[in-house]
Amino acid sequence: MVQDLRLQVGMANITVGGVEVPNQADAAVFSAEPRLIEIDLYTAPVYDRIIEGWDASVTITVDEESYEAYKMALAGVEELQNTGETVGLQDGAGLQSLRKTAQEVIIHPANLPAEDKSFDITLFKAIPTSSLERSYGKEKTSYEITLTALHNTGDYKKFGNYFRIGEDAPVV
């Protein structure tokens, strides 16, 4: 029996809130790890485990310097504008919820046609959780943007709260 072998080679087209991530310098890495709770019985430790939630994130290495990319990398920054044009960024007020700024992240393998969503990865509500480290040297510089998923609905009984791999199921 012959079986198709799928090998993923190459970069991805990544959008954050509908805005394309600037030039990738290296691979983007998606990570999803379940948060598990151990269920112990009096006579049987670790009898079962249940999923409490997920730690899902994507880390993207970027080598293009732009305010748009820096906004994707840094949580809670505010734009400084002059006549409608962004001229800088500054840290925002403290103790602010990031939930209202969470955005959908879509990772689409660049080797697939745009209409082929079969291996797209979607983080439903993601916020920046990385620090910005920018070096000033003779070598080409790059920095990382890490976006981490928040719980989407607030209802643990529903599915589709953190991420999806592949197409969305058609509504019937």
Buried (B, 14 or more C-beta within 10 A) or exposed (E): EEEEEEEEEEBBBBBBEEEEBBBBBEEBEBEBEEEEEEEEEEEEEEEEEEEEBBEBBBBBBBBEEEBBBBBBBBBBBEBEEEEEEEEEBEEBEEEEEBEEBBBBBBBBBBEBEEEEBEBBBBBBBBBBBBEBEEEEEEEEEBBBBBBBBBBBEEEEEEEEBBBBEEEEEEEE
